[in-house]
């Protein structure tokens, strides 16, 4: 094992002692933290990969007696006993392995992927307390013994995220096969396994189950987001392979429609679970994990799919992270706007409720995802919804608007970009501070003193580190939603329908893979990209351009309405396009009263609309009993400007 350079605590960050710098040079805290995180990643990455592979059978160093291709959650066999395989954890681990493999061919990783697919094909046929393959119900079983026999003791079942996540992992590898000329292998070997899981999603998506923490029975944001992605991505692969995709195409929009219900305008953040009444605030790392595992760089900051840089995802990031600032002793000396250790949810009592390595890493990963999009698009949009997120971390605060990298008259883009990058690095510094000296990561670390707790060498912790480090380096996964802004993957139906399609299930007989599945010319490496990490100064992120500007294809429109209201009333905007609810009050966009005063009773909200779109709209007031009052006729009419500007403001007064 490697040994870490010693870290010391400077302010709120774990940093390395910097030696050999002559006076009067002084590194800024940001520079020190960045260098500390650079060194931490360089040291920890090979350890994380090694330990992750140690937890995969049959050759892993911690996997004695484990069937080939099977991922154990942890080598821990007591207090707690995690020496089992979970469909969800295994799928997330192999999604990270496939991503790494697609970025840089590795024959050993490819063998692991093949073993995983063979094992999962067998696992689908194992009858268990949730059911069997005949009607698909058995696919919702969460946990199995390491020899792939059924776990029959009491447990939270079913858990409906597993089939979707397993499909995503295998679709990702199938896309590599197709890109490198092995479409026949994808069709005959991998697709039959994927097809069973997609059939399960299309049939059972609208039924409740247990969440990813295996505690809440209801509808989970993380699960629904994964279900939507799996159907969209599965449809695209099916079409490529000449397979039927009608069921996926019919159900995916309805899953996305349901996903919108997790956004609570009243609470101002994404709710982790719905259809439950358990007394929690629903502030939960579930939503950060759901966002990063739905990341598609081509979708930009799309709010319907809750992309990591969307205003809904950013404000939810703040709400979740802030919920742990005052309840963990190890966070108590850290000022607002700085990274802290992140747990599952503030009401957690499992092992007394502690920070988790994977959640702290996920908080960093979401921000690295956002930085990637901002850098590649060249702009950052701050809306009224996301304003408080930016205000916390940008020196001097921020203001709603779009900030362009090429604006030579302002340093705002660079200031915001650098501040978010430093904030993201802070979460990695927290992990570096509380990791074991040999690089081992358990499930949790103690809320009082920071020592590792619960299951040792948690496989998901290592996978979370590897993906966070990859995002920081600008290595992003292949997209899943198609052509970005032009895809139907982001189109929310005007009316939600809880429809489903009964599936057909059959045994996938996967015995082995053909030999010689090596990269071919023109196959491409979908995970690679160029991403320049920012320097400590904002000016380094600015560029100068000449000539005409690029015309924006989408515009972040802030609607501002003056309307005096009473406590409990909500103002919404409803209009003729899907983004404004297609005239359905229930689907209208709730405005924020964060700037409301008696002298200036303003309600505001930001909606992304296509440039040049002609829209009609009205404002409504939703009463506390749910009844709706519309403003007077006629409908308001407005055309979204088509120009270089990526933002616009519309100011109205109630009539």
C-alpha positions in Angstrom: 0.0 0.0 0.0 1.0 3.6 -0.6 1.6 6.0 2.3 0.1 9.5 2.3 2.1 12.7 2.7 1.0 14.1 6.0 -1.8 16.7 5.9 -2.5 19.5 8.3 -5.6 21.6 8.9 -5.5 25.2 7.7 -8.8 27.0 8.3 -11.4 24.6 7.0 -9.3 22.5 4.7 -6.8 19.7 5.0 -3.6 21.0 3.2 0.0 20.0 2.7 2.9 21.8 4.2 4.5 23.7 1.3 8.3 23.7 1.6 11.0 25.3 -0.5 9.3 28.5 -1.5 11.5 31.6 -1.0 10.1 34.7 0.7 8.2 36.9 0.1 6.1 34.4 -1.9 2.9 33.2 -0.2 0.6 30.7 -1.7 -3.1 31.5 -1.4 -5.3 29.1 0.5 -7.0 28.2 -2.8 -3.6 27.3 -4.3 -2.6 25.3 -1.3 -5.9 23.3 -1.3 -5.7 22.7 -5.0 -2.2 21.4 -4.8 -3.2 19.3 -1.8 -6.1 17.8 -3.8 -3.9 17.3 -6.9 -1.5 15.2 -4.7 -4.2 13.4 -2.9 -5.8 12.2 -6.2 -2.5 11.2 -7.7 -1.8 9.0 -4.6 -5.3 7.7 -4.0 -6.4 6.9 -7.5 -4.3 3.7 -8.0 -5.3 2.6 -4.4 -9.0 3.1 -5.1 -8.9 1.1 -8.3 -6.9 -1.7 -6.7 -9.2 -1.9 -3.7 -12.3 -1.8 -5.9 -11.0 -4.7 -8.0 -10.2 -6.6 -4.8 -13.9 -6.7 -4.1 -14.9 -8.4 -7.3 -14.9 -12.2 -7.6 -13.4 -14.6 -8.2 -9.9 -13.3 -8.3 -10.2 -10.2 -6.0 -8.0 -10.2 -2.9 -11.1 -9.7 -0.7 -13.4 -12.0 -2.7 -12.6 -15.5 -1.5 -15.5 -17.8 -2.4 -17.2 -15.1 -4.5 -18.5 -16.1 -7.9 -16.8 -14.6 -11.0 -18.0 -11.1 -11.9 -19.9 -10.6 -8.6 -19.3 -7.4 -6.6 -19.3 -7.6 -2.9 -20.5 -4.5 -1.1 -17.6 -4.8 1.4 -15.3 -7.5 2.8 -16.9 -6.8 6.2 -18.7 -9.9 7.6 -19.8 -8.6 11.0 -20.9 -5.2 12.4 -22.1 -4.8 9.7 -22.2 -7.9 7.5 -21.9 -6.5 3.9 -20.5 -9.7 2.4 -23.3 -9.8 -0.1 -23.9 -8.5 -3.6 -26.4 -5.7 -4.2 -27.7 -5.2 -7.7 -27.6 -1.4 -7.3 -24.1 -1.2 -5.9 -22.7 -3.6 -8.4 -24.2 -1.7 -11.3 -22.8 1.6 -10.1 -19.4 0.1 -9.7 -19.4 -1.4 -13.2 -20.7 1.8 -14.7 -17.5 3.5 -13.3 -15.4 0.6 -14.7 -17.0 0.8 -18.1 -16.5 4.5 -18.2 -12.8 4.0 -17.3 -12.5 1.3 -19.9 -14.1 3.3 -22.6 -11.8 6.2 -21.9 -8.7 4.0 -22.1 -8.8 0.4 -23.3 -7.7 -2.1 -20.7 -8.0 -5.8 -21.4 -8.2 -6.7 -17.7 -11.1 -4.3 -17.1 -12.8 -5.7 -20.2 -12.5 -9.2 -18.7 -14.1 -7.9 -15.5 -17.0 -6.4 -17.6 -17.6 -9.6 -19.4 -17.6 -11.6 -16.2 -20.1 -9.2 -14.7 -22.5 -9.5 -17.6 -22.3 -13.3 -17.5 -23.0 -13.3 -13.7 -25.9 -10.8 -14.0 -27.5 -13.0 -16.8 -27.5 -15.8 -14.2 -28.7 -13.6 -11.4 -31.8 -12.6 -13.4 -33.0 -16.2 -13.4 -32.7 -16.7 -9.6 -36.1 -16.9 -7.9 -36.2 -14.9 -4.7 -38.7 -13.4 -2.2 -39.6 -10.6 -4.7 -40.6 -13.2 -7.3 -39.1 -14.8 -10.4 -38.1 -13.9 -14.0 -41.4 -15.2 -15.4 -43.2 -11.9 -14.7 -40.1 -9.9 -14.0 -40.8 -9.3 -10.4 -37.7 -11.1 -9.2 -35.6 -8.5 -10.9 -36.6 -6.1 -8.1 -34.7 -8.1 -5.5 -31.9 -6.0 -4.1 -29.5 -8.4 -2.4 -28.0 -11.9 -3.0 -25.5 -14.2 -1.5 -22.0 -14.0 -3.2 -22.6 -17.4 -4.8 -25.7 -15.9 -6.5 -28.2 -17.8 -4.4 -31.2 -16.0 -3.1 -31.1 -14.1 0.2 -34.4 -15.1 1.9 -34.3 -13.3 5.2 -36.3 -10.2 5.9 -35.3 -7.1 3.8 -36.7 -3.9 2.2 -38.0 -5.2 -1.0 -38.6 -4.6 -3.8 -35.9 -2.0 -4.8 -36.7 -0.7 -8.3 -33.4 1.1 -9.0 -31.3 -2.0 -9.6 -32.7 -3.1 -13.0 -32.4 0.4 -14.4 -28.9 0.9 -13.2 -27.8 -2.5 -14.4 -29.3 -1.7 -17.8 -27.3 1.6 -17.9 -24.0 -0.2 -17.1 -24.5 -2.7 -19.8 -25.8 -0.2 -22.4 -22.6 1.8 -21.8 -20.5 -1.2 -22.7 -22.8 -2.1 -25.6 -22.2 1.4 -27.1 -18.5 0.8 -26.9 -19.0 -2.6 -28.7 -21.1 -0.9 -31.5 -18.6 2.0 -31.9 -15.8 -0.5 -32.4 -17.6 -2.7 -34.9 -19.0 -5.5 -32.6 -22.7 -4.8 -33.1 -23.3 -8.6 -33.4 -21.9 -9.2 -29.9 -24.0 -6.4 -28.4 -27.1 -7.8 -30.1 -26.7 -11.5 -29.3 -24.8 -11.5 -26.0 -25.6 -8.3 -24.1 -29.0 -7.1 -25.3 -31.0 -10.1 -24.0 -29.9 -9.2 -20.5 -30.6 -5.4 -21.0 -34.0 -6.2 -22.5 -35.2 -8.0 -19.3 -34.3 -5.0 -17.2 -35.9 -2.4 -19.5 -39.0 -4.5 -19.6 -39.1 -4.4 -15.8 -38.7 -0.6 -15.8 -41.4 -0.1 -18.3 -43.8 -2.4 -16.4 -43.1 -1.5 -12.8 -41.8 2.1 -12.8 -45.0 3.6 -11.3 -45.1 1.2 -8.3 -43.5 2.2 -5.1 -40.5 0.4 -3.6 -37.6 1.0 -1.2 -35.2 3.8 -1.8 -31.4 3.5 -2.2 -30.9 3.6 1.5 -33.3 0.7 1.9 -35.4 2.5 4.5 -38.1 4.5 2.9 -40.9 2.8 1.0 -42.4 5.2 -1.6 -41.2 6.9 -4.7 -37.5 7.9 -4.8 -35.9 10.7 -6.9 -32.8 8.6 -7.4 -34.8 5.6 -8.7 -37.1 7.6 -11.0 -34.1 9.5 -12.5 -32.3 6.2 -13.2 -35.5 4.7 -14.7 -35.9 7.6 -17.1 -32.3 7.5 -18.2 -32.4 3.7 -18.8 -35.5 3.9 -21.0 -34.2 6.8 -23.1 -30.7 5.3 -23.5 -32.2 1.8 -24.0 -34.4 3.0 -26.8 -31.5 4.5 -28.6 -29.5 1.3 -28.3 -32.5 -0.8 -29.4 -32.9 1.3 -32.5 -29.2 0.9 -33.3 -29.4 -2.9 -32.9 -32.7 -3.2 -34.9 -34.7 -4.1 -31.8 -38.2 -2.9 -30.8 -38.3 0.3 -28.8 -42.0 1.2 -28.7 -42.5 0.4 -25.1 -39.5 2.5 -24.0 -40.5 5.4 -26.1 -44.1 5.3 -24.7 -43.1 5.2 -21.1 -40.0 7.4 -20.9 -41.9 10.7 -21.2 -44.3 9.7 -18.4 -41.4 8.8 -16.1 -39.9 12.2 -16.9 -43.3 13.8 -16.2 -43.4 12.1 -12.8 -39.8 13.1 -12.1 -40.9 16.8 -12.1 -43.1 16.2 -9.0 -40.0 15.8 -6.9 -39.3 19.5 -7.3 -41.0 21.4 -4.6 -41.4 25.2 -5.3 -42.7 25.6 -1.7 -39.6 24.0 -0.2 -37.3 25.4 -2.8 -35.4 22.1 -3.4 -35.7 18.6 -4.8 -37.5 16.2 -2.5 -35.7 12.9 -2.1 -38.9 10.8 -1.8 -42.6 11.3 -2.4 -45.7 9.2 -1.6 -44.4 8.9 1.9 -45.2 10.5 5.2 -42.3 9.7 7.5 -41.7 13.2 9.0 -38.4 13.8 7.3 -37.5 17.1 5.5 -36.6 15.0 2.4 -33.2 16.8 2.4 -31.1 13.9 1.2 -27.9 13.1 -0.7 -30.3 10.9 -2.8 -30.8 14.0 -5.0 -27.1 14.8 -5.5 -26.5 11.1 -6.5 -29.6 11.2 -8.8 -28.2 14.3 -10.6 -24.7 13.0 -11.1 -25.8 9.7 -12.4 -28.1 11.4 -14.9 -25.3 13.7 -16.1 -25.1 14.2 -19.9 -22.7 16.9 -21.0 -24.8 17.6 -24.1 -27.9 18.5 -22.0 -26.2 21.6 -20.6 -28.0 22.9 -17.5 -31.4 21.3 -18.4 -33.7 21.5 -15.4 -36.3 18.9 -16.5 -33.6 16.2 -16.2 -32.1 17.9 -13.2 -28.6 18.2 -14.7 -25.9 19.0 -12.2 -25.6 22.7 -13.3 -29.3 23.3 -13.4 -30.6 25.8 -11.0 -32.8 23.2 -9.3 -29.8 20.8 -8.8 -27.5 23.6 -7.5 -30.0 24.9 -4.9 -30.7 21.3 -3.8 -26.9 20.8 -3.5 -26.8 23.8 -1.1 -29.8 22.6 0.9 -28.5 19.1 1.3 -24.9 20.2 2.2 -26.1 22.9 4.6 -28.3 20.4 6.5 -25.1 18.8 7.8 -23.2 22.0 8.8 -24.5 22.2 12.3 -25.2 18.6 13.3 -21.7 17.2 12.8 -19.0 18.2 15.3 -16.3 17.9 12.6 -18.1 20.5 10.6 -18.7 23.0 13.4 -15.6 25.2 12.9 -16.1 25.4 9.1 -17.5 28.7 7.9 -20.5 29.0 5.6 -19.7 28.7 1.9 -16.9 26.2 2.6 -17.1 22.4 2.0 -18.2 20.1 4.8 -18.6 16.4 5.4 -21.9 15.1 3.9 -24.1 12.3 5.2 -27.2 10.7 3.9 -29.9 12.9 5.5 -30.0 14.9 8.7 -32.4 12.6 10.5 -30.2 9.6 9.9 -29.6 7.3 13.0 -27.8 4.4 11.3 -24.5 4.0 13.3 -25.7 7.3 15.0 -25.9 9.1 11.6 -22.5 10.0 10.1 -20.9 11.5 7.0 -20.4 9.0 4.2 -17.3 9.1 1.9 -19.4 8.5 -1.2 -21.8 11.4 -0.5 -19.0 13.8 0.2 -17.4 12.8 -3.1 -20.7 13.1 -4.9 -21.1 16.7 -3.6 -17.7 17.4 -5.3 -18.6 15.5 -8.5 -21.8 17.4 -9.1 -19.8 20.7 -9.1 -17.1 19.3 -11.4 -19.9 18.3 -13.8 -21.3 21.8 -13.7 -17.8 23.3 -14.3 -17.3 21.1 -17.3 -20.6 22.3 -18.9 -19.8 25.9 -18.1 -16.4 25.7 -19.6 -17.5 23.9 -22.8 -20.5 26.3 -23.3 -18.6 29.4 -22.2 -21.3 30.8 -19.9 -22.7 30.5 -16.4 -26.4 31.4 -15.7 -27.4 32.5 -12.3 -31.2 32.4 -11.7 -33.3 33.5 -8.8 -33.6 29.9 -7.9 -29.9 29.2 -7.8 -28.8 32.7 -6.5 -28.3 31.6 -2.8 -26.0 28.8 -3.9 -23.7 31.3 -5.7 -24.0 33.9 -3.0 -22.6 31.6 -0.4 -19.4 30.8 -2.3 -18.6 33.8 -4.5 -16.8 36.7 -2.8 -19.0 39.7 -2.8 -22.0 37.6 -3.9 -23.7 37.2 -7.3 -26.7 38.5 -9.2 -29.1 36.8 -11.5 -27.9 36.9 -15.1 -25.8 35.1 -17.6 -22.0 35.6 -17.4 -19.9 34.8 -20.5 -16.3 33.7 -20.6 -15.6 36.0 -23.5 -16.9 39.2 -21.8 -13.7 41.2 -21.6 -15.5 44.0 -19.7 -16.1 41.8 -16.6 -14.3 39.1 -14.6 -17.6 37.8 -13.2 -17.5 34.5 -15.2 -14.0 33.7 -14.0 -14.8 34.8 -10.4 -17.7 32.4 -10.2 -15.9 29.6 -12.0 -12.9 29.7 -9.7 -15.1 30.0 -6.6 -17.1 26.9 -7.5 -13.9 24.9 -8.4 -12.4 25.8 -5.1 -15.6 24.8 -3.3 -15.6 21.4 -5.1 -12.0 20.8 -4.2 -12.9 21.5 -0.6 -15.0 18.3 -0.5 -12.1 16.3 -1.8 -9.9 17.8 0.9 -12.5 16.7 3.5 -12.2 13.1 2.2 -8.4 13.4 2.2 -8.5 14.6 5.8 -10.6 11.7 7.1 -9.4 8.8 4.9 -7.2 6.1 6.5 -3.4 6.5 6.1 -3.2 3.5 3.7 -5.9 5.0 1.4 -8.7 2.7 2.6 -12.2 4.1 2.5 -15.0 2.6 4.7 -18.7 3.5 4.4 -18.8 6.3 6.9 -16.6 8.4 9.2 -17.5 9.5 12.7 -19.4 12.7 13.0 -17.5 13.6 16.2 -13.9 12.7 15.5 -13.8 11.6 11.9 -12.5 8.0 12.3 -13.8 5.4 9.8 -16.9 3.6 10.8 -19.2 0.8 9.6 -18.3 -1.4 6.7 -14.6 -1.3 5.7 -13.4 -0.9 2.1 -16.8 -0.1 0.7 -16.7 -0.8 -3.0 -19.1 2.1 -3.8 -16.8 4.5 -1.9 -13.9 3.6 -4.3 -16.1 3.9 -7.3 -17.3 7.4 -6.1 -13.7 8.5 -5.7 -12.8 7.3 -9.2 -15.7 9.1 -10.9 -15.2 12.3 -9.0 -11.5 12.3 -9.9 -12.3 11.7 -13.5 -14.7 14.6 -13.6 -12.2 16.9 -12.1 -9.8 15.9 -14.8 -12.4 16.6 -17.5 -13.1 13.0 -18.3 -16.9 12.7 -18.7 -19.1 9.8 -19.7 -20.7 9.4 -23.1 -24.0 11.1 -23.3 -27.3 9.2 -22.9 -30.0 11.6 -24.2 -29.2 12.0 -27.9 -28.8 15.4 -29.5 -28.7 17.6 -26.5 -31.3 20.4 -26.8 -33.0 18.8 -29.8 -33.7 15.5 -28.1 -37.2 14.5 -26.9 -35.5 13.1 -23.7 -36.1 16.5 -22.1 -39.7 17.1 -23.3 -42.1 17.0 -20.4 -45.7 16.0 -21.4 -48.3 18.5 -20.5 -50.3 15.9 -18.5 -48.7 13.0 -16.6 -50.1 9.5 -17.0 -49.2 6.5 -14.8 -49.2 4.1 -17.7 -47.1 1.0 -18.0 -46.3 -1.7 -20.5 -46.5 -5.4 -19.5 -43.1 -6.9 -20.3 -41.9 -10.2 -21.8 -39.0 -11.9 -20.0 -36.7 -14.7 -21.1 -33.5 -16.3 -19.9 -30.4 -14.7 -21.4 -28.0 -17.5 -22.0 -24.7 -15.7 -21.8 -21.9 -18.2 -21.4 -18.9 -16.3 -22.7 -17.8 -13.5 -25.0 -16.0 -13.8 -28.3 -12.2 -13.3 -28.1 -10.5 -10.4 -29.7 -12.9 -7.6 -28.8 -10.2 -4.9 -29.1 -10.5 -1.3 -30.2 -10.7 -0.8 -33.9 -9.8 2.2 -36.0 -12.5 4.9 -35.8 -14.1 3.3 -32.8 -13.5 6.4 -30.7 -13.2 6.8 -27.0 -16.5 8.5 -25.9 -15.2 9.3 -22.4 -12.3 11.6 -23.4 -12.4 15.3 -23.5 -10.2 18.4 -23.0 -10.8 20.3 -19.8 -8.4 22.8 -18.4 -8.4 23.1 -14.7 -8.6 26.8 -13.7 -5.7 28.6 -12.1 -6.1 30.6 -8.9 -6.9 33.8 -10.8 -10.2 34.5 -12.6 -8.5 36.2 -15.6 -7.0 32.8 -16.6 -10.5 31.6 -17.6 -11.1 34.5 -20.0 -10.5 34.5 -23.7 -10.8 37.2 -26.3 -12.8 36.8 -29.5 -13.3 39.0 -32.5 -16.1 39.2 -35.0 -19.8 38.4 -34.6 -21.0 36.7 -31.5 -22.7 33.3 -31.5 -26.5 33.4 -31.5 -28.0 31.7 -28.4 -30.2 28.8 -29.1 -31.9 28.8 -25.7 -32.6 31.8 -23.4 -33.0 31.8 -19.6 -36.0 34.0 -19.2 -36.7 35.5 -15.8 -40.4 36.4 -15.4 -41.1 39.1 -12.8 -44.6 39.7 -11.6 -45.8 42.3 -9.1 -48.7 40.8 -7.1 -49.6 41.4 -3.5 -50.4 38.2 -1.8 -51.2 36.8 1.6 -49.4 34.1 3.5 -49.9 30.6 1.9 -50.7 31.9 -1.6 -48.4 31.0 -4.5 -48.0 32.8 -7.8 -47.4 30.7 -10.9 -46.9 31.4 -14.6 -48.8 29.1 -17.0 -48.5 29.2 -20.8 -48.8 27.7 -24.2 -45.6 25.7 -24.2 -44.5 22.7 -22.2 -42.0 24.6 -20.2 -44.9 26.8 -19.0 -47.2 23.8 -18.3 -49.2 23.8 -21.6 -52.0 25.8 -19.8 -52.2 23.2 -17.0 -52.1 25.1 -13.7 -50.7 22.0 -12.0 -47.7 22.0 -14.4 -47.2 25.8 -14.3 -43.9 27.2 -13.0 -44.1 28.4 -9.4 -42.4 31.8 -8.9 -40.3 32.7 -5.9 -41.1 35.3 -3.3 -37.6 35.5 -2.0 -37.3 39.2 -2.9 -40.9 40.0 -1.9 -41.5 43.1 0.3 -44.7 45.0 1.1 -43.3 48.0 -1.0 -42.2 45.7 -3.8 -44.4 42.6 -3.9 -42.4 40.8 -6.6 -42.5 37.2 -7.6 -39.8 35.9 -9.9 -38.9 32.7 -11.7 -36.6 31.6 -14.5 -37.6 29.4 -17.4 -35.4 28.2 -20.3 -37.1 28.7 -23.6 -36.0 28.3 -27.2 -34.7 31.4 -28.9 -37.3 32.8 -31.2 -40.2 30.9 -29.7 -43.6 32.8 -29.6 -45.4 32.1 -26.3 -48.6 33.1 -24.7 -49.0 33.1 -20.9 -50.8 34.2 -17.8 -50.1 34.5 -14.1 -52.3 32.6 -11.6 -52.6 32.6 -7.8 -52.9 29.2 -6.1 -54.8 29.5 -2.8 -53.9 27.4 0.3 -56.8 25.0 -0.5 -55.4 24.4 -4.1 -58.0 26.5 -5.9 -56.7 28.8 -8.7 -57.4 32.4 -9.5 -56.4 33.5 -13.1 -55.5 37.1 -13.9 -57.8 38.9 -16.3 -57.8 38.4 -20.1 -56.3 38.6 -22.6 -53.4 36.2 -22.7 -50.1 37.8 -22.6 -47.9 37.3 -25.7 -44.2 37.5 -26.0 -41.5 36.3 -28.4 -38.2 35.1 -27.0 -35.4 37.2 -28.5 -33.0 35.6 -30.9 -29.6 37.2 -30.3 -26.2 36.7 -28.6 -27.8 37.1 -25.2 -28.5 33.8 -23.3 -30.8 35.5 -20.8 -33.7 37.9 -20.8 -36.2 39.5 -18.3 -39.9 40.1 -18.6 -41.6 42.4 -16.1 -45.3 42.3 -15.6 -48.0 43.6 -13.1 -51.0 41.5 -12.1 -54.2 42.5 -13.9 
